[in-house]
Amino acid sequence: MTICTNENVPSEQEFLLFQSLVHSRLGISLPKHKRVMLGHRLFKRVKALNLSSFGEYYRHINLLENGQEMERALELITTNETFFFREDKHFDFLKDEILSQVSPNKVFKVWSAAASSGEEPYSIAMILQKHCIAPWQLKASDVNNSVLEHARKGIYIDDRAKFLPAEYRTAYCMKGTDEYEGYLRVKPELRKKVVFFNFNLLDSMADMEHVDLIFLRNVMIYFDDDTRQKIVNNLQKTLKPGGWLFISHSETLHGLSHNFELIKPAIYKLNSKSE
């Protein structure tokens, strides 16, 4: 195995091991330029366990008795930063176009399928709470248990809320004091309306409840085409006919087989005849 002169960065061979691991476990394709990032995120664990290299850490986490460390490694590698009301045009479209057409007699159901630390689902919840005339349900999932725990607590540094409109901040958030100065917390009455759960997008969605809208943003860019096709196939079965899919503006369904109609950039509607 090639020894890298920078102990903070895995060798090319070591990176290939983790690249294959992340792809097989999560379907995520780590590009070569993420080698330094991977090293920075895992180096503290290598040292904390008194291991001599990233290769030794790889072998360590693959032992059956070290399943918890495997989970921690995958979480460290895949955690991404997010913030409230990211790609705000989606929230405007939800408020102005979708919610204006909902029936007050039916439950409006939304799934935030890559919830991360919770900023996205809480942003959705604020819109629903203020503008949805129908009863609503919001579930939020992620493959990373650590960020889900963070999301359930609903405590965020103010910088994550720099795009949070003042009306929503006032209505749905509490300002931190003392040791929480510079933080805000989502109010409990809104937190309890969001159901967080662990879910791997590579797993079957056959038992998932049908929903009206799915947010799946800033995730599919990390998958290869075969994995993206599998996920899109499953999303179509999970959405109600005529349901909506929001992806990020850095992503596209181009080149995939699907029954979605592109309505606006990164906003798709499922053909009403789809099953």
C-alpha positions in Angstrom: 0.0 0.0 0.0 1.3 3.4 -0.9 2.2 5.6 2.1 1.0 9.2 1.8 3.4 11.7 3.1 0.6 13.8 4.6 -0.9 11.7 7.4 -4.1 13.7 7.3 -4.9 12.5 3.8 -5.5 8.9 2.8 -3.4 7.4 0.0 -5.1 6.8 -3.3 -5.5 3.1 -2.5 -6.9 3.9 0.9 -9.4 6.4 -0.7 -10.5 3.7 -3.2 -11.4 1.4 -0.3 -13.6 4.1 1.3 -15.0 5.1 -2.0 -16.1 1.5 -2.6 -17.5 1.2 0.9 -19.7 4.3 0.7 -21.0 3.3 -2.7 -21.9 -0.2 -1.6 -23.5 0.9 1.7 -25.2 4.1 0.6 -25.1 4.3 -3.2 -23.1 7.5 -3.0 -20.3 8.0 -5.5 -17.4 9.9 -3.9 -15.4 11.7 -6.6 -11.6 11.7 -6.5 -11.4 15.4 -5.4 -13.1 14.4 -2.1 -10.0 12.6 -0.9 -8.7 15.4 1.2 -12.2 16.0 2.6 -12.5 12.4 3.6 -9.1 12.5 5.3 -10.0 15.6 7.3 -13.3 14.0 8.5 -11.8 10.7 9.5 -8.4 11.6 10.8 -9.6 12.3 14.4 -11.1 8.9 14.6 -8.0 7.2 13.3 -6.0 9.0 16.1 -8.6 8.5 18.8 -8.5 4.7 18.2 -4.6 4.7 18.1 -4.5 3.4 14.6 -1.6 4.0 12.3 -3.3 4.6 9.0 -6.6 5.1 7.2 -6.1 1.6 5.8 -6.0 0.2 9.4 -9.1 2.2 10.2 -10.9 0.8 7.2 -10.1 -2.8 8.4 -11.2 -1.8 11.9 -14.7 -0.6 10.9 -15.3 -3.7 8.8 -15.0 -6.0 11.8 -18.5 -7.3 12.8 -18.0 -6.1 16.4 -17.3 -2.6 15.2 -20.6 -1.8 13.6 -21.1 1.3 15.6 -17.8 2.7 14.4 -18.8 1.8 10.8 -21.9 3.9 11.2 -19.9 6.8 12.7 -17.5 6.7 9.8 -20.3 6.8 7.2 -21.9 9.7 9.0 -18.7 11.6 9.1 -18.1 11.1 5.4 -21.6 12.0 4.2 -22.7 14.8 6.5 -23.5 18.0 4.5 -24.1 21.5 5.7 -27.5 23.0 5.1 -29.6 26.0 6.2 -33.2 27.3 6.5 -35.1 28.1 3.3 -32.3 26.9 1.1 -33.3 27.4 -2.6 -36.1 29.6 -1.5 -38.0 29.5 -4.8 -39.2 26.0 -3.9 -40.8 27.4 -0.7 -42.5 30.2 -2.7 -43.8 27.6 -5.2 -45.1 25.4 -2.4 -46.9 28.4 -0.8 -48.2 30.2 -3.9 -48.9 27.3 -6.3 -49.3 24.0 -4.6 -51.0 25.0 -1.3 -53.4 27.3 -3.1 -54.9 24.2 -4.8 -55.1 21.7 -1.9 -58.4 20.4 -0.7 -59.3 21.3 2.9 -60.9 17.9 3.2 -57.8 15.8 2.6 -54.6 15.5 4.5 -51.7 17.0 2.7 -48.6 14.7 3.1 -45.0 15.7 2.6 -41.8 13.8 2.8 -38.4 15.5 3.2 -36.3 12.5 2.1 -32.9 13.9 2.8 -33.6 15.8 6.0 -30.0 16.2 7.3 -30.0 18.2 10.5 -33.6 19.4 10.1 -33.4 22.9 8.5 -35.3 21.8 5.4 -38.2 20.0 7.1 -38.7 22.8 9.6 -38.7 25.3 6.8 -41.4 23.2 5.1 -43.3 22.9 8.4 -43.4 26.7 8.8 -44.9 27.1 5.4 -47.5 24.4 6.0 -48.4 25.7 9.5 -49.0 29.2 8.2 -50.4 28.6 4.7 -52.0 25.2 4.4 -55.7 25.2 4.8 -55.8 21.4 5.0 -54.6 19.2 7.8 -51.0 18.2 7.0 -48.4 15.6 7.9 -44.7 15.9 7.4 -42.2 13.1 7.7 -38.4 13.6 7.4 -35.7 11.0 6.9 -32.0 10.6 6.6 -29.5 7.8 6.7 -27.4 9.6 9.3 -28.6 9.0 12.9 -26.4 11.7 14.4 -28.0 14.5 12.2 -31.4 13.1 13.0 -30.8 13.5 16.7 -29.7 17.1 16.0 -32.9 17.6 14.0 -35.2 16.3 16.7 -33.7 18.9 19.2 -34.2 21.7 16.7 -31.4 23.9 18.0 -29.4 25.9 15.5 -26.7 28.5 15.4 -28.0 31.8 14.0 -25.9 31.6 10.9 -28.0 28.6 9.7 -31.1 30.9 9.9 -29.7 33.8 7.9 -32.3 33.3 5.2 -35.2 32.6 7.6 -37.8 35.2 7.0 -38.5 37.4 10.1 -42.2 36.4 10.2 -41.4 32.7 10.6 -38.5 33.3 13.0 -40.9 35.3 15.3 -43.8 32.8 15.0 -41.9 29.5 15.2 -38.6 30.0 16.9 -37.2 30.9 20.3 -34.1 33.0 20.8 -31.3 31.5 22.8 -30.0 33.1 26.0 -27.0 32.6 28.3 -25.0 29.6 27.0 -27.3 29.4 24.0 -26.7 33.1 23.0 -26.4 33.2 19.2 -28.7 30.2 18.8 -32.3 29.7 18.1 -34.6 26.7 18.8 -37.7 25.7 16.8 -40.7 25.9 19.1 -41.9 22.6 20.5 -45.4 22.9 19.0 -43.9 22.8 15.5 -41.1 20.3 16.4 -43.6 17.7 17.5 -45.4 17.9 14.1 -42.4 16.7 12.2 -41.7 12.9 12.3 -38.0 12.1 11.9 -36.9 8.6 11.0 -33.8 6.8 9.7 -34.1 5.6 6.1 -31.6 4.6 3.3 -32.8 5.7 -0.1 -31.4 2.4 -1.5 -33.9 0.4 0.5 -37.4 -0.5 -0.7 -40.1 2.1 -0.4 -42.8 -0.4 -0.9 -44.1 0.2 2.7 -43.9 3.9 2.5 -47.2 5.8 2.7 -48.2 7.7 -0.4 -47.5 11.4 -0.3 -48.3 14.6 -2.2 -44.9 16.1 -2.2 -41.3 14.9 -1.9 -38.3 17.1 -1.3 -35.1 15.2 -2.4 -32.5 17.9 -2.8 -28.7 18.0 -3.0 -28.5 14.2 -2.7 -28.9 12.6 -6.2 -25.9 14.5 -7.4 -23.8 12.0 -5.4 -25.3 8.9 -7.0 -24.4 7.2 -10.2 -27.0 6.9 -13.0 -28.1 3.3 -12.1 -28.7 4.3 -8.5 -30.5 7.5 -9.5 -32.8 5.5 -11.8 -33.6 3.1 -9.0 -34.5 5.9 -6.6 -36.6 7.7 -9.2 -38.5 4.5 -9.9 -39.3 4.2 -6.2 -40.2 7.8 -5.8 -42.8 7.5 -8.5 -44.4 4.6 -6.6 -44.4 6.6 -3.4 -45.9 9.8 -4.8 -49.6 10.1 -5.4 -50.6 10.6 -9.1 -50.2 14.3 -9.8 -47.8 14.6 -6.9 -44.7 16.8 -6.8 -41.0 16.2 -6.6 -38.5 19.0 -5.7 -34.8 18.3 -6.5 -32.0 20.9 -6.2 -31.0 23.3 -8.9 -27.7 21.5 -9.3 -29.5 18.2 -10.2 -31.6 17.0 -13.1 -33.6 14.0 -14.1 -32.3 14.3 -17.6 -31.2 10.9 -19.0 -33.4 9.0 -16.7 -36.6 7.1 -17.5 -39.5 8.7 -15.6 -43.1 9.9 -15.8 -42.4 13.4 -14.4 -43.2 16.6 -16.2 -40.8 19.5 -15.6 -42.8 22.4 -14.4 -40.1 24.8 -13.4 -36.3 24.4 -12.8 -35.9 21.6 -10.2 -39.7 21.2 -9.8 -41.4 18.1 -11.3 -45.0 16.9 -11.3 -45.9 13.2 -11.7 -48.1 12.3 -14.6 -51.6 11.9 -13.1 -52.0 8.6 -15.0 -48.9 7.1 -13.3 -49.5 4.2 -10.9 
